[in-house]
């Protein structure tokens, strides 16, 4: 093992390029990373013991008072991390490998019935899938593995050997964690699923059906637009139809393949099915075609285990009391980070948001949440949350260029894709869902209600076919209640000036334009 200094806690102002809010001692996961020189991405939140008696949080630091300072030992800092920072499966696995089996056994034997000793024991055996040379615990209360005050928990499976209630949200093949933040707790408290029911209460069935159809197509087109594509209407409608079926089929490997075939259809230029080569998102150098990755996909040899983990987590939490948006975050973003297909991953990633929300009963009344449309409006924010995952991890992936200018990953990277913190992605998705419910859907319902009122007025005043009425309202929409000179002299040259004035005035009254 590699040791950087003689003690775990070190006074710092800057830690691995991250400035601390004040001078202090690095503790918990940060101290363990530093002491053992563990090659891992830094956790989003680091912990610092202040020289002052003030406890507070910043965007990326937990600041504690001197009385919180842990014992300056391996066990002391693991205990501090579990108690105050939560469970970071990736760091813990790397740490366990670094310090070795005998050291972990020594820690547990020193306090075999201790709550945190048992947590460490369980996590070692769960993560490394190896048994320590220790006898089962025979007495004592069961304790929760994950502290629900720090992180969101899953369904409980008791481990009699450790007398631990395993409430991790995932499984050994796929288990991202989400921290409880003030922002997420506030979103959950709003009960947005109930709010959409309130918003749609009393809306005429016809308007509801038309709203649903419009939002399906809007979301389908937006999902293609995020990928930089403008599909023909038929492709957008076909994918919109698939979105409308979200939540009806259980997730499975066959279902993923079926959905990819709907997205791509033409297999002449892209091999459909699971990748059997490396993959990355980024650019190629213009002169040499050398890959310049922003994100490197999971090794194709790991896809089978990772996708099994995604499916197992999704199906195990669907009927459980686990927040729908948090589960949608984990499943959808986990899928796109793995990037299991050569093409179509982005659209399937956003499909999975719809799937989980529908399957968990979050979205109701046949209304699809046009999340892709809201993401498209905040495309820069979307890219930032994708980069938040990808950027810190690239430096821990060793790769070489292939003959066809792809990437071939050389080291073991599977844990980067199954054990990570999805908090930032969860906050972003909740923001999109809230905007969809409180702004996008009501806005479309309101528009169609006003549209019908305007259409009824035109029918009563003129003998126009529906197609012509739709064109007239479209031109009024474009001119914000004013018909252009070209429209008045071409498509609607038969209207008198007085009739035009009447139509424009009525449109402005109905749509509340001044």
C-alpha positions in Angstrom: 0.0 0.0 0.0 1.1 3.6 -0.6 1.1 6.0 2.3 1.4 9.7 1.7 2.1 10.9 5.3 2.3 9.7 8.9 -1.2 10.5 9.9 -4.6 10.4 8.2 -5.8 13.9 9.0 -3.9 16.7 7.3 -4.3 20.4 7.5 -5.3 21.7 4.1 -6.5 24.8 2.2 -6.8 23.0 -1.1 -7.4 19.3 -1.5 -6.8 17.7 -4.9 -7.5 21.0 -6.6 -10.6 21.8 -4.6 -10.3 24.8 -2.4 -11.7 24.4 1.2 -14.0 27.2 2.6 -11.5 27.7 5.4 -8.3 26.1 6.7 -8.9 22.8 8.5 -8.2 19.1 8.6 -9.4 16.7 5.9 -11.3 13.7 7.4 -13.5 10.8 6.4 -13.3 9.7 2.7 -10.9 12.5 1.8 -8.4 11.5 4.5 -8.6 7.8 3.4 -8.1 8.7 -0.3 -5.1 10.9 0.6 -3.4 8.5 3.1 -3.6 5.4 0.9 -3.3 7.3 -2.4 -6.4 5.6 -3.7 -7.1 6.4 -7.4 -10.7 7.3 -7.4 -12.9 10.3 -8.4 -13.4 12.6 -5.5 -16.8 12.5 -3.8 -19.1 15.4 -4.5 -18.9 16.4 -0.8 -15.7 16.4 1.3 -15.4 16.8 5.0 -13.3 19.2 7.0 -12.7 19.7 10.7 -12.7 23.5 11.3 -10.5 25.2 13.8 -13.6 27.1 14.8 -16.7 25.9 16.5 -19.1 26.3 13.6 -20.7 23.5 11.7 -22.1 24.2 8.2 -22.3 22.9 4.6 -21.2 24.6 1.4 -21.9 23.4 -2.2 -19.2 20.7 -1.9 -17.9 20.7 1.7 -19.2 19.5 5.1 -17.5 21.6 7.7 -17.4 20.2 11.2 -16.3 21.5 14.6 -13.3 20.1 16.5 -15.5 17.9 18.7 -16.5 15.9 15.6 -12.8 15.0 14.9 -12.5 11.2 14.5 -9.8 9.0 15.9 -6.8 9.3 13.4 -7.0 5.6 12.4 -8.3 3.6 9.5 -11.3 2.6 11.5 -11.8 6.1 12.9 -12.1 7.6 9.4 -14.3 4.9 7.9 -16.6 5.3 10.9 -16.7 9.0 10.4 -17.4 8.6 6.7 -20.3 6.1 7.3 -21.7 8.3 10.1 -21.6 11.7 8.4 -20.9 11.3 4.7 -22.9 8.2 3.9 -21.9 5.1 1.9 -19.6 5.5 -1.1 -19.4 2.0 -2.6 -16.7 2.8 -5.1 -14.3 4.4 -2.6 -15.0 1.6 0.0 -14.3 -1.1 -2.5 -11.0 0.4 -3.6 -10.1 1.0 0.0 -10.9 -2.6 1.0 -8.7 -3.9 -1.8 -5.9 -1.5 -0.8 -5.8 -2.3 2.9 -6.4 -6.0 2.5 -8.5 -8.7 4.2 -6.5 -9.1 7.4 -6.7 -5.4 8.3 -10.5 -5.4 7.9 -10.8 -8.6 10.0 -8.6 -6.9 12.6 -11.0 -3.9 12.7 -14.1 -6.1 13.1 -12.6 -8.4 15.7 -11.8 -5.3 17.9 -15.5 -4.6 18.2 -17.4 -7.5 16.5 -20.9 -6.4 17.7 -20.4 -2.7 17.0 -22.9 -1.2 14.6 -20.2 0.3 12.3 -18.0 -2.8 12.5 -20.8 -4.9 11.2 -21.5 -2.4 8.4 -17.9 -2.5 7.3 -18.0 -6.3 7.5 -21.2 -6.5 5.4 -19.9 -4.0 2.9 -16.6 -5.8 2.5 -18.3 -9.2 1.8 -21.0 -7.6 -0.4 -18.6 -5.6 -2.6 -15.8 -8.1 -2.9 -18.0 -11.1 -2.9 -15.6 -12.8 -0.6 -16.1 -14.1 2.9 -14.0 -12.9 5.8 -12.7 -15.5 8.3 -15.3 -14.5 10.9 -18.1 -16.4 12.7 -21.7 -15.2 12.2 -23.1 -12.8 14.7 -25.6 -14.8 16.9 -27.1 -12.1 19.0 -28.0 -8.4 18.9 -30.4 -6.1 17.1 -30.4 -5.7 13.3 -29.2 -2.3 12.2 -29.8 -0.4 8.9 -26.9 -0.4 6.6 -27.7 3.0 4.9 -28.6 5.9 7.2 -31.9 7.2 5.8 -31.1 10.7 7.1 -28.1 10.9 4.7 -29.1 8.9 1.6 -32.2 7.4 0.0 -32.7 3.8 0.9 -34.2 0.8 -0.9 -36.2 -2.2 0.2 -34.8 -4.2 3.1 -33.1 -7.6 3.0 -31.9 -8.9 6.3 -28.4 -10.4 6.5 -28.4 -12.8 9.5 -24.6 -13.3 9.3 -24.0 -9.6 10.1 -27.4 -8.8 11.7 -27.6 -6.0 9.2 -30.7 -4.7 7.3 -29.4 -4.3 3.8 -31.4 -1.3 2.6 -29.2 -0.4 -0.4 -31.4 0.8 -3.3 -29.6 -1.4 -5.8 -27.7 -4.7 -6.2 -24.0 -5.7 -6.5 -24.2 -5.2 -10.3 -25.7 -1.7 -10.2 -26.2 0.5 -7.1 -25.8 4.3 -7.6 -26.6 6.3 -4.4 -28.5 9.6 -4.0 -27.8 11.9 -1.1 -30.7 13.6 0.7 -30.4 17.3 0.0 -32.6 20.2 0.9 -33.5 20.7 -2.7 -34.6 17.0 -3.3 -36.5 16.9 0.0 -38.4 20.1 -1.0 -39.3 18.6 -4.4 -40.5 15.3 -2.9 -42.6 17.3 -0.3 -44.4 19.0 -3.2 -46.0 15.7 -4.3 -45.9 16.8 -7.9 -47.7 13.7 -9.1 -50.8 14.8 -7.2 -50.4 18.3 -8.6 -50.8 17.1 -12.2 -54.1 15.5 -11.2 -55.2 18.8 -9.8 -54.1 20.7 -12.9 -56.1 18.3 -15.2 -59.2 18.0 -13.0 -62.2 19.2 -15.0 -60.4 19.4 -18.3 -62.6 18.2 -21.2 -61.7 14.6 -22.3 -61.2 15.8 -25.9 -58.7 18.5 -24.9 -57.0 16.0 -22.7 -56.6 13.5 -25.5 -55.3 16.2 -27.9 -52.9 17.4 -25.3 -51.6 13.9 -24.8 -51.1 13.5 -28.6 -49.4 16.8 -29.0 -47.0 16.2 -26.0 -46.1 12.8 -27.3 -45.0 14.2 -30.7 -43.4 17.3 -29.0 -41.3 15.0 -26.8 -40.4 12.7 -29.6 -39.1 15.6 -31.8 -37.3 17.1 -28.8 -35.5 13.8 -28.1 -34.2 13.7 -31.6 -33.3 17.4 -31.5 -31.1 16.8 -28.4 -29.1 14.4 -30.5 -28.8 17.0 -33.2 -31.3 15.3 -35.6 -34.4 16.5 -37.4 -36.3 13.3 -38.2 -39.1 13.1 -40.8 -42.6 13.3 -39.3 -43.2 9.5 -39.7 -40.1 8.7 -37.5 -41.0 11.2 -34.9 -44.6 9.8 -34.8 -43.3 6.2 -34.6 -41.1 7.1 -31.6 -43.9 9.1 -30.1 -46.1 6.0 -30.3 -43.4 4.0 -28.5 -43.2 6.7 -25.8 -47.0 6.4 -25.3 -46.5 2.7 -24.4 -43.9 3.5 -21.7 -44.5 1.6 -18.5 -46.6 -1.2 -20.2 -43.8 -3.7 -20.7 -41.4 -4.8 -18.0 -37.8 -3.9 -18.6 -35.7 -6.7 -20.1 -32.8 -7.1 -22.5 -35.3 -8.1 -25.2 -37.3 -4.9 -24.5 -34.2 -2.8 -24.8 -33.4 -4.4 -28.2 -37.0 -3.9 -29.4 -36.9 -0.2 -28.5 -33.5 0.4 -30.2 -35.0 -1.1 -33.4 -37.9 1.4 -33.2 -35.4 4.3 -32.8 -33.1 3.3 -35.6 -35.0 1.0 -38.0 -32.2 1.1 -40.7 -29.5 -1.3 -39.7 -27.4 -0.9 -42.8 -25.1 1.7 -41.2 -25.3 0.8 -37.5 -25.1 -2.6 -36.0 -28.1 -3.1 -33.8 -27.9 -4.8 -30.5 -25.4 -4.7 -27.7 -22.0 -3.2 -28.4 -19.1 -5.6 -29.1 -16.5 -2.9 -29.2 -15.5 0.2 -27.3 -17.5 3.4 -27.4 -17.1 7.0 -26.6 -18.8 10.4 -26.9 -16.7 13.2 -28.2 -14.8 14.3 -31.3 -12.0 13.1 -33.5 -8.9 15.2 -34.2 -9.4 16.7 -37.7 -6.0 15.8 -39.1 -5.2 12.4 -37.4 -8.8 11.2 -36.5 -7.4 10.5 -33.0 -10.3 10.1 -30.5 -11.0 13.1 -28.2 -13.5 11.6 -25.7 -15.7 13.6 -23.4 -17.2 10.3 -22.1 -16.0 6.8 -22.4 -18.6 4.1 -22.4 -18.5 1.0 -20.3 -16.4 -1.9 -21.6 -18.5 -4.0 -23.9 -17.5 -7.1 -21.9 -19.2 -5.5 -18.8 -22.5 -4.6 -20.5 -24.2 -7.9 -19.7 -23.7 -7.6 -15.9 -24.4 -3.9 -15.8 -27.7 -4.1 -17.8 -28.7 -7.1 -15.6 -28.1 -4.8 -12.6 -30.2 -1.9 -14.1 -33.1 -4.2 -14.8 -33.0 -5.9 -11.4 -32.9 -2.5 -9.6 -35.8 -1.1 -11.7 -38.0 -4.2 -11.2 -37.2 -4.6 -7.5 -38.1 -1.0 -6.6 -41.1 -0.5 -8.9 -43.6 -1.6 -6.3 -41.7 -0.3 -3.3 -42.0 3.0 -1.6 -39.0 4.5 -3.5 -39.5 7.9 -5.1 -40.4 7.7 -8.8 -38.2 10.6 -10.0 -35.2 9.3 -8.0 -35.7 5.8 -9.5 -36.1 7.4 -13.0 -32.8 9.2 -12.5 -30.9 6.2 -11.4 -32.2 3.9 -14.2 -32.2 6.4 -17.1 -28.8 8.1 -16.3 -27.3 4.8 -15.4 -28.2 3.5 -18.8 -26.8 6.4 -20.7 -23.5 6.4 -18.8 -23.1 2.7 -19.6 -24.0 3.4 -23.3 -24.7 -0.2 -24.2 -25.5 0.4 -27.9 -23.6 1.8 -30.7 -26.4 4.2 -31.4 -29.8 5.2 -29.9 -28.6 5.4 -26.3 -29.7 9.0 -25.7 -33.3 8.5 -26.9 -33.6 5.3 -24.9 -32.2 7.1 -21.9 -35.0 9.6 -22.1 -37.6 6.9 -22.8 -36.6 5.2 -19.5 -37.6 8.4 -17.7 -41.1 8.0 -19.1 -41.1 4.3 -18.5 -40.2 4.6 -14.8 -42.6 7.5 -14.1 -45.4 5.6 -15.8 -44.6 2.3 -14.2 -44.5 3.9 -10.7 -47.8 5.6 -11.3 -46.3 9.1 -11.2 -47.7 10.1 -14.6 -51.4 9.5 -14.9 -54.4 10.0 -17.2 -52.5 9.0 -20.3 -50.4 12.1 -20.3 -46.8 11.7 -21.3 -44.4 14.1 -19.5 -42.6 16.0 -22.3 -39.4 15.9 -20.3 -37.2 15.9 -23.5 -38.8 19.2 -24.5 -37.9 20.7 -21.1 -34.4 19.3 -21.3 -34.0 20.8 -24.8 -34.9 24.2 -23.3 -32.2 23.7 -20.8 -29.7 21.9 -22.9 -26.7 23.5 -21.3 -27.8 22.4 -17.9 -28.4 18.9 -19.3 -24.8 18.8 -20.6 -23.4 19.9 -17.3 -25.1 17.1 -15.4 -23.8 14.6 -17.9 -20.3 16.1 -17.6 -20.6 16.1 -13.8 -20.5 12.3 -14.1 -18.1 11.9 -17.0 -15.3 14.4 -16.5 -14.0 13.2 -13.1 -13.9 9.6 -14.3 -12.1 9.9 -17.6 -8.7 10.2 -15.9 -9.2 6.8 -14.3 -9.9 5.0 -17.6 -6.8 3.8 -19.5 -7.4 3.4 -23.2 -5.8 3.1 -26.5 -6.8 4.1 -30.0 -8.1 1.3 -32.3 -7.3 1.0 -36.0 -10.8 2.4 -36.8 -10.2 5.4 -34.4 -12.4 4.1 -31.6 -11.2 3.5 -28.0 -10.2 0.2 -26.4 -10.3 0.3 -22.6 -7.3 -1.4 -21.0 -8.1 -1.4 -17.2 -11.0 -2.6 -15.1 -13.7 0.1 -15.1 -17.0 -1.6 -14.3 -17.3 -0.1 -10.8 -17.3 3.5 -12.3 -20.6 2.7 -13.9 -22.3 0.8 -11.1 -21.2 2.7 -8.0 -21.5 6.5 -8.2 -23.4 9.4 -6.7 -26.5 10.4 -8.8 -27.6 13.4 -6.6 -26.8 16.1 -9.2 -28.7 14.2 -11.9 -31.7 13.7 -9.5 -31.9 17.4 -8.8 -31.8 18.2 -12.5 -34.5 15.7 -13.4 -36.8 16.9 -10.6 -36.4 20.5 -11.8 -37.4 19.3 -15.3 -40.4 17.3 -14.0 -41.6 20.2 -11.9 -41.4 22.6 -14.9 -43.2 20.0 -17.1 -46.1 19.7 -14.5 -46.4 23.3 -13.5 -45.7 25.1 -16.8 -45.6 22.9 -20.0 -48.7 20.7 -19.6 -51.0 23.5 -18.2 -49.8 25.8 -21.0 -50.7 23.3 -23.6 -54.1 22.6 -22.0 -54.8 26.4 -21.8 -53.8 26.9 -25.5 -56.1 24.1 -26.7 -59.0 25.5 -24.7 -58.5 29.0 -26.2 -57.9 27.4 -29.6 -61.3 25.7 -29.4 -62.9 29.0 -28.4 -61.4 30.8 -31.4 -62.3 28.0 -33.7 -65.9 28.1 -32.5 -66.0 31.8 -33.1 -64.7 31.4 -36.7 -67.2 28.6 -37.4 -70.1 30.9 -36.3 -68.8 33.8 -38.5 -67.5 32.1 -41.6 -68.2 29.0 -43.7 -64.7 27.6 -43.5 -63.5 24.0 -43.6 -61.4 22.8 -40.5 -58.2 22.8 -42.5 -58.6 26.5 -43.4 -59.5 27.4 -39.9 -56.4 25.6 -38.6 -54.3 27.6 -41.1 -55.9 30.9 -40.1 -55.3 30.3 -36.4 -51.7 29.3 -37.2 -51.1 32.6 -39.0 -52.7 34.5 -36.1 -50.4 32.5 -33.7 -47.4 33.5 -35.7 -48.3 37.1 -35.8 -49.4 37.3 -32.2 -52.9 38.2 -33.2 -52.0 40.1 -36.4 -52.3 38.7 -39.9 -49.3 39.7 -42.1 -49.8 41.7 -45.3 -48.7 38.6 -47.3 -51.4 36.4 -45.6 -54.1 39.0 -46.2 -53.2 39.3 -49.9 -52.6 35.6 -50.6 -54.1 32.8 -48.5 -56.9 35.0 -47.1 -57.3 37.6 -49.7 -61.1 37.0 -49.7 -61.4 38.4 -46.2 -62.5 42.1 -46.0 -60.5 44.6 -43.9 -63.4 44.7 -41.4 -63.4 40.9 -41.1 -59.7 40.8 -40.5 -60.0 43.4 -37.8 -62.8 41.4 -36.2 -60.7 38.2 -36.3 -57.6 39.9 -34.9 -59.5 41.6 -32.1 -61.3 38.3 -31.1 -58.0 36.4 -31.2 -56.3 39.0 -28.9 -59.3 38.9 -26.5 -59.3 35.1 -26.3 -55.5 34.7 -25.9 -55.3 37.7 -23.6 -53.0 39.7 -25.8 -52.9 43.5 -25.6 
